[in-house]
Amino acid sequence: MPGHRTKGFCATAAALALCAVLAGCGGSGESVGGGGKVVLRYAWWGNPDRAALTDKAVALFEERHPNVQVQTSYSSYDAYKQKLAVQATGGDAPDVMQLDYRQINQYANGGVLLDLGQQKNVLHTSEIDEGLLATGTVDGTQYAIPQGRGTETIVYDAKAWKDSGVALPRKGWTWDDWADDMRALAERTGKPGATDPGWSEDAFEVWLRGQGKSLYTKDNGLGFTADDLTTWWTFTDRLRREGAVSPAEQTTQLAGFVENTPLARGKATSDNNWDAPAGGYVSFIPSGIALAPMPSGEDGTPGQYFKPSMFMGVSANTGHPEEAAELIDFMINDKDAAKILGATRGIPVNEAIRAQTESQLKDFDKTISDYQASVDGTLKDPPQAPPAGDNALQSTFQRDYDQVSYERLSPRKAAENYITEAKAELRS
């Protein structure tokens, strides 16, 4: 979850198709350093704060593995995606790389990633929830290991909501309950209760799972129909027309960053987001924010799920698969590494580590931990990693809903257009 919502993977399908051809060519750069040490390249996206903590953890790994030298590098999410795509296409991906949920299928099928099942002797996963671990598999092969976990949330201006007198968000509320509260908030505060969720594929997925359906089938087809999407967009379109959620001119400005959301700009009382990036609202709402569960289906079926905040994978071309796997094992399973990293990559996926470190978390990291604890054991298993075409379809989803929010297309027509394009994209 690199930002407000995950943005589309920018590498072209044609370029990644070359990865399978190039997988046997090139390599992961220098493999032996000074003093005969094994050299691993480890790359990730993030900010300077994450980099400082990561380098500290890596230094501890090197201390415990004196035969290994780790060369680290990082950049912003979009720059990282672009650089990794070029490296992968050239058969020169880093030995160890950070991966997004939507990259797993594409890179696995492109021959970029190593089968980590071959490294069970050094890479241990018994303390990771089976459903969460399965999100890093493609066709039964474990290509990536989740490093942190997150879940969606309703993030809201705690003081504004409380002062309105509207009942606070609660566990088990339904989408109809949520809609009624958005109307009440709009009436009492004079501004929309929330960002219009109609534009968000993530919010639609939560709603859809609450109906017992899914975005994609196990064989990577669409898991819903035009009727399903029409129902969702009719629901959100009505709320927009009533002024209960943000107008089109605000929603269409969203670009994946917290700062340009209606909530951060004081134009709404709440938003839906992933829990980790929700911390970005703190600087815009000094009176305080709070997190609440996403609405459930009418029968109480929860739609939200624990999703890996990011993964770690190993290049299929690495000359040192065992040492690369040892680095992943250390970053995920070592309690001292966990103390250093905190929640910089999400709440730890290792259940024993999570229990040991939760009392040490502070500030918004603790808020996230407490929120996750409040829904732990109540959510269903996450879906498998989405098909490669989902990256393009996120943009298509937003574009088609823009036509609805500007009243250029009916929800039905926009939904039919989306289904047609989605089926074509998934076949390509």
MISEFI-349529 format. One record per residue (C-alpha): chain; x, y, z. Coordinates in steps of 0.25 Angstrom, whole numbers, plus 5000, padded with zeros to 4 digits. Example, Ala and Ser with C-alpha at 12.3 -4.5 7.8 and 13.67 -1.06 7.14 Angstrom:
<lumzas>
+-------+------+------+------+
| chain |   c1 |   c2 |   c3 |
+-------+------+------+------+
|     A | 5049 | 4982 | 5031 |
|     A | 5055 | 4996 | 5029 |
+-------+------+------+------+
</lumzas>
This chain:
<lumzas>
+-------+------+------+------+
| chain |   c1 |   c2 |   c3 |
+-------+------+------+------+
|     A | 5000 | 5000 | 5000 |
|     A | 5009 | 5011 | 4995 |
|     A | 5000 | 5022 | 4995 |
|     A | 4986 | 5026 | 4997 |
|     A | 4982 | 5015 | 4987 |
|     A | 4991 | 5006 | 4979 |
|     A | 4993 | 5012 | 4965 |
|     A | 4995 | 5004 | 4952 |
|     A | 5007 | 4997 | 4949 |
|     A | 5014 | 5005 | 4938 |
|     A | 5022 | 4994 | 4931 |
|     A | 5017 | 4990 | 4918 |
|     A | 5011 | 4976 | 4916 |
|     A | 5021 | 4974 | 4904 |
|     A | 5033 | 4978 | 4912 |
|     A | 5030 | 4968 | 4923 |
|     A | 5027 | 4957 | 4913 |
|     A | 5042 | 4958 | 4910 |
|     A | 5045 | 4955 | 4924 |
|     A | 5043 | 4940 | 4922 |
|     A | 5052 | 4940 | 4910 |
|     A | 5063 | 4949 | 4918 |
|     A | 5062 | 4941 | 4931 |
|     A | 5073 | 4932 | 4927 |
|     A | 5082 | 4944 | 4922 |
|     A | 5089 | 4955 | 4930 |
|     A | 5089 | 4954 | 4945 |
|     A | 5087 | 4961 | 4958 |
|     A | 5100 | 4970 | 4957 |
|     A | 5113 | 4968 | 4965 |
|     A | 5112 | 4955 | 4973 |
|     A | 5125 | 4954 | 4980 |
|     A | 5131 | 4966 | 4988 |
|     A | 5143 | 4970 | 4995 |
|     A | 5149 | 4959 | 5004 |
|     A | 5141 | 4948 | 4996 |
|     A | 5128 | 4953 | 5002 |
|     A | 5114 | 4949 | 4995 |
|     A | 5108 | 4962 | 4990 |
|     A | 5093 | 4964 | 4990 |
|     A | 5086 | 4976 | 4984 |
|     A | 5073 | 4979 | 4992 |
|     A | 5063 | 4990 | 4987 |
|     A | 5050 | 4995 | 4992 |
|     A | 5041 | 5007 | 4991 |
|     A | 5040 | 5017 | 5003 |
|     A | 5044 | 5030 | 5009 |
|     A | 5057 | 5034 | 5017 |
|     A | 5051 | 5030 | 5030 |
|     A | 5048 | 5016 | 5025 |
|     A | 5062 | 5015 | 5019 |
|     A | 5069 | 5019 | 5032 |
|     A | 5062 | 5008 | 5039 |
|     A | 5064 | 4998 | 5028 |
|     A | 5079 | 5001 | 5027 |
|     A | 5080 | 4999 | 5042 |
|     A | 5073 | 4985 | 5041 |
|     A | 5082 | 4981 | 5029 |
|     A | 5094 | 4985 | 5037 |
|     A | 5090 | 4975 | 5048 |
|     A | 5088 | 4964 | 5037 |
|     A | 5102 | 4967 | 5032 |
|     A | 5107 | 4966 | 5046 |
|     A | 5101 | 4952 | 5048 |
|     A | 5105 | 4948 | 5034 |
|     A | 5119 | 4953 | 5032 |
|     A | 5120 | 4946 | 5019 |
|     A | 5109 | 4954 | 5013 |
|     A | 5110 | 4969 | 5008 |
|     A | 5096 | 4976 | 5005 |
|     A | 5095 | 4987 | 4996 |
|     A | 5082 | 4995 | 4998 |
|     A | 5075 | 5005 | 4990 |
|     A | 5061 | 5011 | 4990 |
|     A | 5053 | 5022 | 4983 |
|     A | 5039 | 5027 | 4983 |
|     A | 5028 | 5017 | 4979 |
|     A | 5026 | 5021 | 4964 |
|     A | 5041 | 5023 | 4962 |
|     A | 5043 | 5009 | 4968 |
|     A | 5033 | 5003 | 4959 |
|     A | 5039 | 5008 | 4947 |
|     A | 5053 | 5005 | 4950 |
|     A | 5049 | 4991 | 4954 |
|     A | 5042 | 4989 | 4941 |
|     A | 5054 | 4993 | 4933 |
|     A | 5063 | 4984 | 4942 |
|     A | 5054 | 4972 | 4941 |
|     A | 5052 | 4973 | 4926 |
|     A | 5067 | 4973 | 4925 |
|     A | 5069 | 4961 | 4933 |
|     A | 5076 | 4969 | 4944 |
|     A | 5066 | 4970 | 4955 |
|     A | 5072 | 4972 | 4969 |
|     A | 5075 | 4960 | 4977 |
|     A | 5064 | 4963 | 4987 |
|     A | 5053 | 4973 | 4984 |
|     A | 5041 | 4979 | 4990 |
|     A | 5028 | 4976 | 4982 |
|     A | 5014 | 4981 | 4982 |
|     A | 5002 | 4972 | 4982 |
|     A | 4998 | 4975 | 4968 |
|     A | 5012 | 4972 | 4963 |
|     A | 5013 | 4957 | 4968 |
|     A | 5005 | 4951 | 4956 |
|     A | 5012 | 4959 | 4945 |
|     A | 5026 | 4957 | 4950 |
|     A | 5024 | 4942 | 4954 |
|     A | 5018 | 4939 | 4940 |
|     A | 5029 | 4947 | 4934 |
|     A | 5040 | 4938 | 4940 |
|     A | 5046 | 4949 | 4948 |
|     A | 5043 | 4943 | 4962 |
|     A | 5050 | 4931 | 4969 |
|     A | 5042 | 4919 | 4974 |
|     A | 5043 | 4922 | 4989 |
|     A | 5038 | 4908 | 4992 |
|     A | 5052 | 4903 | 4989 |
|     A | 5058 | 4911 | 5001 |
|     A | 5049 | 4905 | 5012 |
|     A | 5062 | 4901 | 5019 |
|     A | 5065 | 4915 | 5022 |
|     A | 5052 | 4923 | 5019 |
|     A | 5042 | 4920 | 5030 |
|     A | 5027 | 4923 | 5029 |
|     A | 5020 | 4915 | 5039 |
|     A | 5017 | 4928 | 5047 |
|     A | 5010 | 4935 | 5036 |
|     A | 4995 | 4933 | 5034 |
|     A | 4992 | 4923 | 5023 |
|     A | 4982 | 4932 | 5016 |
|     A | 4992 | 4943 | 5016 |
|     A | 5004 | 4935 | 5011 |
|     A | 4996 | 4929 | 5000 |
|     A | 4994 | 4943 | 4994 |
|     A | 5009 | 4942 | 4989 |
|     A | 5006 | 4929 | 4981 |
|     A | 5003 | 4928 | 4967 |
|     A | 4998 | 4914 | 4962 |
|     A | 5002 | 4908 | 4975 |
|     A | 5017 | 4913 | 4975 |
|     A | 5021 | 4923 | 4986 |
|     A | 5028 | 4934 | 4978 |
|     A | 5027 | 4945 | 4989 |
|     A | 5026 | 4946 | 5004 |
|     A | 5017 | 4957 | 5011 |
|     A | 5025 | 4966 | 5020 |
|     A | 5014 | 4974 | 5026 |
|     A | 4999 | 4974 | 5027 |
|     A | 4988 | 4985 | 5026 |
|     A | 4974 | 4986 | 5024 |
|     A | 4964 | 4996 | 5019 |
|     A | 4957 | 5006 | 5028 |
|     A | 4948 | 5017 | 5030 |
|     A | 4957 | 5029 | 5034 |
|     A | 4950 | 5041 | 5040 |
|     A | 4951 | 5054 | 5047 |
|     A | 4948 | 5049 | 5061 |
|     A | 4944 | 5063 | 5067 |
|     A | 4936 | 5067 | 5055 |
|     A | 4928 | 5054 | 5055 |
|     A | 4926 | 5054 | 5070 |
|     A | 4922 | 5068 | 5070 |
|     A | 4911 | 5066 | 5059 |
|     A | 4904 | 5057 | 5069 |
|     A | 4903 | 5045 | 5058 |
|     A | 4905 | 5032 | 5064 |
|     A | 4920 | 5028 | 5063 |
|     A | 4924 | 5017 | 5053 |
|     A | 4923 | 5003 | 5059 |
|     A | 4926 | 4989 | 5057 |
|     A | 4916 | 4982 | 5048 |
|     A | 4910 | 4994 | 5042 |
|     A | 4905 | 4991 | 5028 |
|     A | 4906 | 5000 | 5015 |
|     A | 4892 | 5005 | 5017 |
|     A | 4896 | 5009 | 5031 |
|     A | 4908 | 5016 | 5026 |
|     A | 4899 | 5023 | 5015 |
|     A | 4889 | 5028 | 5026 |
|     A | 4901 | 5034 | 5034 |
|     A | 4907 | 5041 | 5022 |
|     A | 4894 | 5048 | 5020 |
|     A | 4893 | 5052 | 5034 |
|     A | 4907 | 5057 | 5035 |
|     A | 4904 | 5065 | 5022 |
|     A | 4892 | 5071 | 5028 |
|     A | 4898 | 5075 | 5041 |
|     A | 4912 | 5079 | 5037 |
|     A | 4909 | 5086 | 5024 |
|     A | 4919 | 5077 | 5016 |
|     A | 4919 | 5063 | 5010 |
|     A | 4920 | 5052 | 5020 |
|     A | 4931 | 5045 | 5012 |
|     A | 4939 | 5044 | 4999 |
|     A | 4930 | 5038 | 4988 |
|     A | 4935 | 5023 | 4989 |
|     A | 4929 | 5020 | 4975 |
|     A | 4942 | 5023 | 4968 |
|     A | 4950 | 5013 | 4977 |
|     A | 4952 | 4999 | 4972 |
|     A | 4957 | 4996 | 4986 |
|     A | 4944 | 5001 | 4992 |
|     A | 4936 | 4993 | 4982 |
|     A | 4943 | 4980 | 4985 |
|     A | 4939 | 4982 | 5000 |
|     A | 4925 | 4984 | 4996 |
|     A | 4925 | 4972 | 4986 |
|     A | 4931 | 4963 | 4996 |
|     A | 4920 | 4966 | 5006 |
|     A | 4911 | 4961 | 4995 |
|     A | 4918 | 4948 | 4995 |
|     A | 4925 | 4951 | 4982 |
|     A | 4939 | 4955 | 4977 |
|     A | 4946 | 4964 | 4967 |
|     A | 4953 | 4952 | 4960 |
|     A | 4951 | 4937 | 4960 |
|     A | 4961 | 4927 | 4963 |
|     A | 4964 | 4925 | 4948 |
|     A | 4966 | 4941 | 4947 |
|     A | 4953 | 4944 | 4940 |
|     A | 4943 | 4955 | 4945 |
|     A | 4936 | 4950 | 4958 |
|     A | 4924 | 4960 | 4956 |
|     A | 4914 | 4965 | 4946 |
|     A | 4909 | 4978 | 4940 |
|     A | 4897 | 4977 | 4949 |
|     A | 4906 | 4976 | 4961 |
|     A | 4914 | 4989 | 4957 |
|     A | 4902 | 4996 | 4953 |
|     A | 4896 | 4994 | 4967 |
|     A | 4909 | 4999 | 4973 |
|     A | 4910 | 5011 | 4964 |
|     A | 4895 | 5014 | 4965 |
|     A | 4896 | 5014 | 4981 |
|     A | 4908 | 5024 | 4981 |
|     A | 4903 | 5033 | 4970 |
|     A | 4890 | 5035 | 4978 |
|     A | 4898 | 5039 | 4990 |
|     A | 4906 | 5049 | 4981 |
|     A | 4894 | 5055 | 4976 |
|     A | 4888 | 5056 | 4990 |
|     A | 4901 | 5063 | 4994 |
|     A | 4904 | 5052 | 5004 |
|     A | 4918 | 5049 | 4998 |
|     A | 4928 | 5058 | 4990 |
|     A | 4924 | 5064 | 4977 |
|     A | 4930 | 5061 | 4964 |
|     A | 4940 | 5072 | 4963 |
|     A | 4946 | 5068 | 4976 |
|     A | 4946 | 5053 | 4974 |
|     A | 4953 | 5054 | 4960 |
|     A | 4964 | 5062 | 4966 |
|     A | 4969 | 5050 | 4974 |
|     A | 4982 | 5045 | 4969 |
|     A | 4986 | 5035 | 4980 |
|     A | 4991 | 5044 | 4991 |
|     A | 4985 | 5047 | 5004 |
|     A | 4987 | 5062 | 5003 |
|     A | 4977 | 5064 | 4991 |
|     A | 4966 | 5057 | 4998 |
|     A | 4953 | 5064 | 5002 |
|     A | 4956 | 5059 | 5016 |
|     A | 4970 | 5065 | 5017 |
|     A | 4965 | 5078 | 5010 |
|     A | 4954 | 5080 | 5020 |
|     A | 4943 | 5077 | 5010 |
|     A | 4938 | 5064 | 5016 |
|     A | 4937 | 5057 | 5030 |
|     A | 4942 | 5044 | 5026 |
|     A | 4949 | 5035 | 5015 |
|     A | 4952 | 5021 | 5012 |
|     A | 4966 | 5017 | 5011 |
|     A | 4977 | 5006 | 5015 |
|     A | 4981 | 5007 | 5030 |
|     A | 4996 | 5010 | 5028 |
|     A | 4995 | 5022 | 5019 |
|     A | 4983 | 5027 | 5027 |
|     A | 4994 | 5033 | 5036 |
|     A | 4996 | 5044 | 5026 |
|     A | 4983 | 5051 | 5030 |
|     A | 4989 | 5054 | 5044 |
|     A | 4996 | 5066 | 5039 |
|     A | 4984 | 5072 | 5033 |
|     A | 4974 | 5069 | 5044 |
|     A | 4982 | 5073 | 5057 |
|     A | 4969 | 5071 | 5065 |
|     A | 4971 | 5056 | 5063 |
|     A | 4966 | 5045 | 5054 |
|     A | 4960 | 5031 | 5057 |
|     A | 4959 | 5018 | 5049 |
|     A | 4947 | 5009 | 5048 |
|     A | 4943 | 4996 | 5041 |
|     A | 4938 | 4997 | 5026 |
|     A | 4923 | 4994 | 5025 |
|     A | 4918 | 4980 | 5024 |
|     A | 4908 | 4973 | 5015 |
|     A | 4894 | 4973 | 5019 |
|     A | 4895 | 4959 | 5026 |
|     A | 4907 | 4964 | 5033 |
|     A | 4917 | 4957 | 5024 |
|     A | 4930 | 4966 | 5025 |
|     A | 4936 | 4970 | 5011 |
|     A | 4950 | 4976 | 5016 |
|     A | 4962 | 4967 | 5018 |
|     A | 4976 | 4967 | 5023 |
|     A | 4985 | 4970 | 5011 |
|     A | 5000 | 4969 | 5010 |
|     A | 5005 | 4983 | 5011 |
|     A | 5016 | 4979 | 5002 |
|     A | 5024 | 4966 | 4999 |
|     A | 5039 | 4962 | 4998 |
|     A | 5043 | 4954 | 4986 |
|     A | 5056 | 4948 | 4980 |
|     A | 5061 | 4950 | 4966 |
|     A | 5061 | 4937 | 4958 |
|     A | 5075 | 4941 | 4953 |
|     A | 5081 | 4943 | 4966 |
|     A | 5094 | 4935 | 4968 |
|     A | 5092 | 4934 | 4983 |
|     A | 5078 | 4929 | 4985 |
|     A | 5080 | 4923 | 4999 |
|     A | 5087 | 4936 | 5005 |
|     A | 5075 | 4944 | 4998 |
|     A | 5065 | 4935 | 5005 |
|     A | 5073 | 4937 | 5018 |
|     A | 5071 | 4952 | 5017 |
|     A | 5056 | 4951 | 5015 |
|     A | 5055 | 4941 | 5027 |
|     A | 5063 | 4951 | 5036 |
|     A | 5054 | 4963 | 5032 |
|     A | 5041 | 4956 | 5034 |
|     A | 5044 | 4946 | 5046 |
|     A | 5056 | 4952 | 5054 |
|     A | 5051 | 4959 | 5067 |
|     A | 5062 | 4969 | 5067 |
|     A | 5060 | 4973 | 5053 |
|     A | 5045 | 4975 | 5057 |
|     A | 5048 | 4984 | 5068 |
|     A | 5056 | 4993 | 5058 |
|     A | 5046 | 4993 | 5047 |
|     A | 5034 | 4995 | 5056 |
|     A | 5022 | 4997 | 5046 |
|     A | 5030 | 5004 | 5035 |
|     A | 5025 | 4993 | 5025 |
|     A | 5012 | 4990 | 5032 |
|     A | 5008 | 4982 | 5044 |
|     A | 5017 | 4970 | 5045 |
|     A | 5012 | 4957 | 5038 |
|     A | 5019 | 4948 | 5047 |
|     A | 5009 | 4945 | 5058 |
|     A | 5019 | 4943 | 5069 |
|     A | 5027 | 4955 | 5066 |
|     A | 5014 | 4963 | 5065 |
|     A | 5010 | 4959 | 5079 |
|     A | 5024 | 4963 | 5084 |
|     A | 5025 | 4976 | 5078 |
|     A | 5011 | 4982 | 5079 |
|     A | 5013 | 4988 | 5093 |
|     A | 5025 | 4996 | 5087 |
|     A | 5018 | 5003 | 5076 |
|     A | 5015 | 5018 | 5078 |
|     A | 5007 | 5029 | 5072 |
|     A | 4999 | 5025 | 5059 |
|     A | 5006 | 5011 | 5058 |
|     A | 4999 | 5008 | 5071 |
|     A | 4986 | 5013 | 5065 |
|     A | 4988 | 5004 | 5054 |
|     A | 4991 | 4992 | 5063 |
|     A | 4979 | 4994 | 5072 |
|     A | 4970 | 4996 | 5060 |
|     A | 4975 | 4983 | 5054 |
|     A | 4974 | 4976 | 5067 |
|     A | 4959 | 4980 | 5067 |
|     A | 4956 | 4973 | 5054 |
|     A | 4966 | 4961 | 5056 |
|     A | 4958 | 4948 | 5055 |
|     A | 4946 | 4954 | 5048 |
|     A | 4951 | 4956 | 5034 |
|     A | 4951 | 4945 | 5023 |
|     A | 4963 | 4941 | 5015 |
|     A | 4969 | 4950 | 5005 |
|     A | 4967 | 4948 | 4990 |
|     A | 4979 | 4942 | 4982 |
|     A | 4988 | 4953 | 4975 |
|     A | 4980 | 4959 | 4964 |
|     A | 4983 | 4957 | 4950 |
|     A | 4993 | 4965 | 4942 |
|     A | 4981 | 4973 | 4935 |
|     A | 4976 | 4978 | 4948 |
|     A | 4986 | 4989 | 4948 |
|     A | 4980 | 4995 | 4935 |
|     A | 4966 | 4993 | 4940 |
|     A | 4968 | 5001 | 4952 |
|     A | 4970 | 5013 | 4943 |
|     A | 4958 | 5009 | 4934 |
|     A | 4949 | 5007 | 4947 |
|     A | 4952 | 5022 | 4951 |
|     A | 4950 | 5027 | 4937 |
|     A | 4937 | 5020 | 4935 |
|     A | 4932 | 5025 | 4948 |
|     A | 4936 | 5039 | 4945 |
|     A | 4926 | 5038 | 4934 |
|     A | 4915 | 5035 | 4944 |
|     A | 4919 | 5046 | 4954 |
|     A | 4919 | 5056 | 4943 |
|     A | 4905 | 5051 | 4938 |
|     A | 4910 | 5048 | 4924 |
|     A | 4907 | 5033 | 4926 |
|     A | 4897 | 5025 | 4934 |
|     A | 4902 | 5015 | 4944 |
|     A | 4897 | 5004 | 4935 |
|     A | 4904 | 5009 | 4922 |
|     A | 4917 | 5012 | 4930 |
|     A | 4916 | 4998 | 4936 |
|     A | 4914 | 4991 | 4923 |
|     A | 4925 | 4999 | 4917 |
|     A | 4934 | 4994 | 4928 |
|     A | 4931 | 4980 | 4927 |
|     A | 4933 | 4980 | 4912 |
|     A | 4947 | 4986 | 4914 |
|     A | 4951 | 4978 | 4926 |
|     A | 4948 | 4965 | 4919 |
|     A | 4956 | 4969 | 4907 |
|     A | 4968 | 4973 | 4916 |
|     A | 4968 | 4960 | 4924 |
|     A | 4968 | 4952 | 4911 |
|     A | 4980 | 4960 | 4905 |
+-------+------+------+------+
</lumzas>
